Amino acid sequence: MKFYLGQVLLFFSGFPAFCQVGFGPEAGIGMCSMKFVPPSLFTNSSTGTQISGKAGGIMDVPMNKHVYFQAGLYFELKGGVRDYSYYHDTNYNATVHQQLNLYYADLPLNVLYKSGMQGKGRFVTGLGVSLSYVLGGINKVNEHSVTNDTLINTNGTFGVKAGNTLLGLDVGMNVLAGYELATGLFFRAYYTVGVKDIGPLTEVDKNRMWGLSAGYIFGKGRNIKKEADDLIDKGTD
């Protein structure tokens, strides 16, 4: 029993040094929009963009010298602006202007390729998926309609709830590229496109978000090879 316990303790004591797992914050700002197909009654639609952002933290796990796995947890602002309408005649028509500000908890899972060596400046590219869940938001609606010569104007601000305005779970694909300094500071561009329809009933809604971010990766021992690499480089001159 003591033998097996000693093996387990030895394994876990060496695990952080072997993996050199890094952790750190990241924040970004950009723009967002939504792919939108209005409910079946409406025949015309257009969409617009608005400011988006994210803030949270990442875990950076090396799989080998160049391939890394990154997982994170973020608070994100998504949404979009859209106008849609239908027109049958002067007695039967409607126009709607809607702005959605959506608050999400997001779990990105990405695989990254990093050029060069750990402890030096590196170019980074990556692909992955995001699993998001809507926490709430603001739905601003301005609707003007006419039915049987009756004019109806609706202006209001409503809360967003999962399963009400939109479905709760969102799934997206991530693309990112940037540069990581030897210190752990990094900058990158990101794009996330929704692949899951989160619209209610016959409405189609898919989130899109893109922007620029900055962050810092901490991790004891992550630059452990830097001195050795420098010596090798000098020895080959």
C-alpha positions as CSV (number, residue, x, y, z in Angstrom):
1,M,0.0,0.0,0.0
2,K,2.8,2.4,0.9
3,F,4.5,1.5,-2.4
4,Y,1.5,2.4,-4.5
5,L,0.9,5.6,-2.5
6,G,4.4,6.7,-3.1
7,Q,4.1,6.1,-6.8
8,V,0.9,8.3,-6.9
9,L,2.5,11.1,-5.0
10,L,5.6,11.0,-7.2
11,F,3.5,11.1,-10.3
12,F,1.5,14.2,-9.2
13,S,4.6,16.0,-7.9
14,G,6.2,15.7,-11.3
15,F,3.0,16.5,-13.3
16,P,3.2,20.3,-13.2
17,A,6.9,20.4,-14.2
18,F,6.2,18.0,-17.1
19,C,3.2,19.8,-18.5
20,Q,4.2,23.4,-17.7
21,V,0.6,24.4,-17.5
22,G,0.0,28.1,-17.8
23,F,-2.9,30.2,-16.5
24,G,-3.8,33.8,-17.1
25,P,-6.4,36.5,-17.9
26,E,-7.6,37.7,-21.3
27,A,-9.9,40.5,-22.4
28,G,-11.0,41.6,-25.8
29,I,-13.2,44.1,-27.6
30,G,-14.7,44.0,-31.1
31,M,-18.0,43.8,-32.9
32,C,-20.9,41.3,-33.1
33,S,-23.9,40.5,-35.2
34,M,-26.4,37.7,-35.8
35,K,-27.4,35.7,-38.8
36,F,-31.1,36.3,-38.8
37,V,-34.1,34.9,-40.7
38,P,-37.4,36.4,-39.4
39,P,-40.5,34.4,-38.5
40,S,-42.4,33.0,-41.4
41,L,-44.9,35.8,-41.5
42,F,-42.2,38.4,-42.3
43,T,-40.8,38.8,-45.8
44,N,-38.0,41.4,-45.5
45,S,-35.1,41.7,-43.1
46,S,-31.7,43.3,-42.6
47,T,-29.1,43.2,-39.8
48,G,-26.5,45.4,-38.3
49,T,-23.5,45.2,-35.9
50,Q,-22.8,46.5,-32.5
51,I,-19.9,46.5,-30.0
52,S,-19.0,43.3,-28.3
53,G,-16.5,42.2,-25.7
54,K,-15.2,39.5,-23.5
55,A,-13.2,39.0,-20.3
56,G,-12.1,35.9,-18.4
57,G,-9.2,33.5,-18.0
58,I,-7.5,30.7,-19.9
59,M,-5.6,27.5,-19.1
60,D,-2.7,26.8,-21.6
61,V,-1.6,23.1,-21.7
62,P,1.3,22.0,-24.0
63,M,0.7,18.7,-25.8
64,N,4.2,18.9,-27.4
65,K,6.7,21.6,-28.4
66,H,4.3,23.3,-30.8
67,V,0.8,22.0,-30.2
68,Y,-1.2,23.4,-27.2
69,F,-4.6,22.9,-25.8
70,Q,-6.4,26.0,-24.4
71,A,-9.6,26.1,-22.4
72,G,-11.1,29.2,-20.8
73,L,-14.1,30.7,-19.1
74,Y,-15.4,34.1,-20.1
75,F,-18.1,36.6,-19.7
76,E,-19.1,37.8,-23.2
77,L,-21.4,40.4,-24.7
78,K,-23.0,39.4,-28.0
79,G,-26.1,40.3,-29.9
80,G,-27.1,42.4,-32.9
81,V,-29.5,44.8,-34.5
82,R,-32.1,43.8,-37.0
83,D,-35.1,45.3,-38.9
84,Y,-37.8,43.1,-40.4
85,S,-41.2,43.7,-41.9
86,Y,-44.1,42.4,-44.0
87,Y,-46.5,44.3,-46.3
88,H,-49.8,43.0,-47.6
89,D,-51.6,46.3,-48.1
90,T,-52.3,49.5,-46.3
91,N,-54.6,47.6,-43.9
92,Y,-52.2,44.7,-43.1
93,N,-48.5,45.5,-42.6
94,A,-45.8,45.7,-39.9
95,T,-42.2,46.9,-39.4
96,V,-40.0,45.9,-36.4
97,H,-36.7,47.3,-35.2
98,Q,-35.0,45.2,-32.6
99,Q,-31.7,45.4,-30.7
100,L,-30.4,42.5,-28.7
101,N,-27.7,42.8,-26.0
102,L,-26.9,39.3,-24.9
103,Y,-24.8,38.2,-21.9
104,Y,-23.1,34.8,-22.1
105,A,-20.9,32.5,-20.0
106,D,-18.6,31.0,-22.6
107,L,-16.3,27.9,-22.4
108,P,-13.9,27.9,-25.4
109,L,-11.9,24.7,-26.2
110,N,-9.1,25.4,-28.7
111,V,-6.1,23.6,-30.2
112,L,-3.2,26.0,-31.0
113,Y,-0.1,25.8,-33.0
114,K,2.8,27.9,-31.7
115,S,5.9,28.5,-33.8
116,G,9.4,28.6,-32.3
117,M,10.1,27.5,-28.7
118,Q,8.7,28.1,-25.3
119,G,10.4,31.0,-23.7
120,K,10.7,32.9,-27.0
121,G,8.4,35.0,-29.1
122,R,6.0,32.8,-31.0
123,F,3.3,33.2,-33.7
124,V,0.1,31.5,-32.7
125,T,-2.9,30.1,-34.8
126,G,-5.8,28.0,-33.5
127,L,-9.1,26.4,-34.1
128,G,-11.7,25.2,-31.7
129,V,-15.3,25.2,-30.4
130,S,-17.2,27.3,-27.9
131,L,-20.0,26.2,-25.6
132,S,-22.0,29.2,-24.4
133,Y,-25.0,29.7,-22.2
134,V,-27.1,32.9,-22.1
135,L,-27.2,34.5,-18.7
136,G,-29.6,37.3,-19.6
137,G,-29.7,40.5,-21.6
138,I,-31.7,43.3,-22.9
139,N,-34.2,43.1,-25.8
140,K,-35.3,46.5,-27.1
141,V,-38.2,46.4,-29.5
142,N,-39.9,49.1,-31.6
143,E,-42.9,47.7,-33.6
144,H,-45.3,49.5,-35.8
145,S,-48.2,47.5,-37.3
146,V,-51.6,48.0,-38.9
147,T,-54.3,45.3,-38.8
148,N,-57.8,46.1,-40.2
149,D,-57.2,49.8,-40.0
150,T,-56.1,49.5,-36.4
151,L,-52.7,51.1,-35.7
152,I,-50.5,49.4,-33.0
153,N,-47.3,50.8,-31.8
154,T,-45.2,48.8,-29.3
155,N,-42.0,50.3,-27.7
156,G,-40.4,48.4,-24.9
157,T,-37.3,47.0,-23.2
158,F,-37.6,43.5,-22.1
159,G,-35.3,41.0,-20.3
160,V,-33.8,38.1,-22.1
161,K,-34.3,34.6,-20.6
162,A,-33.1,31.2,-21.9
163,G,-35.9,29.4,-23.7
164,N,-37.9,32.6,-24.0
165,T,-36.2,35.2,-26.4
166,L,-33.6,32.6,-27.5
167,L,-32.6,29.1,-26.7
168,G,-30.1,28.9,-23.8
169,L,-27.2,26.8,-25.2
170,D,-25.1,28.2,-28.1
171,V,-22.4,26.3,-30.0
172,G,-19.8,28.1,-32.1
173,M,-16.6,27.5,-34.0
174,N,-13.5,29.6,-33.2
175,V,-10.6,30.8,-35.3
176,L,-7.8,32.8,-33.8
177,A,-4.3,34.1,-34.7
178,G,-1.8,36.3,-32.9
179,Y,1.6,36.6,-31.3
180,E,2.9,35.5,-27.8
181,L,5.9,37.3,-26.3
182,A,8.6,35.4,-24.3
183,T,7.2,37.1,-21.1
184,G,3.8,35.5,-21.6
185,L,2.0,38.6,-22.8
186,F,0.0,37.9,-26.0
187,F,-2.2,39.6,-28.5
188,R,-4.5,38.0,-30.9
189,A,-7.5,38.4,-33.3
190,Y,-10.5,36.1,-32.9
191,Y,-13.6,35.1,-34.7
192,T,-16.5,33.0,-33.5
193,V,-19.4,31.9,-35.7
194,G,-22.4,30.2,-34.3
195,V,-23.2,26.8,-35.8
196,K,-26.4,26.2,-33.7
197,D,-29.7,27.8,-34.4
198,I,-30.8,29.5,-31.2
199,G,-34.0,31.1,-32.6
200,P,-37.4,30.3,-31.3
201,L,-40.0,28.5,-33.5
202,T,-39.5,29.5,-37.2
203,E,-37.0,32.3,-36.5
204,V,-33.3,31.6,-37.2
205,D,-30.6,33.2,-35.0
206,K,-26.9,32.5,-35.0
207,N,-24.3,34.6,-33.1
208,R,-21.2,36.0,-34.7
209,M,-18.4,37.8,-32.9
210,W,-14.9,39.1,-33.9
211,G,-12.3,41.3,-32.3
212,L,-8.9,41.8,-30.8
213,S,-7.8,40.6,-27.4
214,A,-4.8,40.8,-25.0
215,G,-3.7,38.6,-22.2
216,Y,-0.9,37.2,-20.0
217,I,0.0,33.6,-19.4
218,F,1.6,32.8,-16.0
219,G,3.1,29.4,-15.2
220,K,6.0,28.3,-13.1
221,G,8.7,26.6,-15.2
222,R,7.2,27.6,-18.6
223,N,10.5,29.3,-19.6
224,I,12.7,26.5,-18.2
225,K,14.2,25.7,-21.6
226,K,15.0,29.3,-22.4
227,E,18.5,29.3,-21.0
228,A,19.4,26.0,-22.6
229,D,18.1,27.2,-26.0
230,D,20.2,30.4,-25.7
231,L,23.3,28.3,-25.0
232,I,22.6,26.0,-28.0
233,D,22.0,29.0,-30.2
234,K,25.3,30.6,-29.1
235,G,27.2,27.3,-29.5
236,T,26.1,27.0,-33.2
237,D,27.3,30.6,-34.1
